């Protein structure tokens, strides 16, 4: 699996803790599976992501791409590659990025 930035690691940890606090082990497994899926896709074709999540086109940046895995949007830097953001699909991403 490719690495996570400090911010992405914090976002992952907060999501996992949220699911664990609510006793939702299946949600935790889906989160982990989504990160693994995104990582595989990024490793195979780093440039295959989208410029921005479909609901948030204004988040496009030249050094960042986005990939949808499960119910999560994963932001990453294709040059490194490193995951820089992990968001549930209905999260208000602009307020959290």
URBEL-V762611 format. One record per backbone hydrogen bond with DSSP energy under -1.0 kcal/mol. NH is the residue of the N-H (numbers start at 1). CO is the residue of the C=O. Records with the same first field share a line. If there is no record, write none. Layout:
BEGIN
NH = CO ; CO
END
This chain:
BEGIN
5 = 83
9 = 5
10 = 6
11 = 7
12 = 8
13 = 9
14 = 10
15 = 11
16 = 12
17 = 13
18 = 14
19 = 15
20 = 16
21 = 17
22 = 18
23 = 20
24 = 19
28 = 24
29 = 25
30 = 26
31 = 27
32 = 28
33 = 29
34 = 30
35 = 31
36 = 32
37 = 33
38 = 34
39 = 35
40 = 36
41 = 37
42 = 38
43 = 39
44 = 40
45 = 41
48 = 45
50 = 66
56 = 53
59 = 56
60 = 57
64 = 61
65 = 76
66 = 50
67 = 74
69 = 72
72 = 69
73 = 87
74 = 67
75 = 85
76 = 65
77 = 82
82 = 77
83 = 3
84 = 75
85 = 75
87 = 73
89 = 71
91 = 88
93 = 91
96 = 93
97 = 93
END
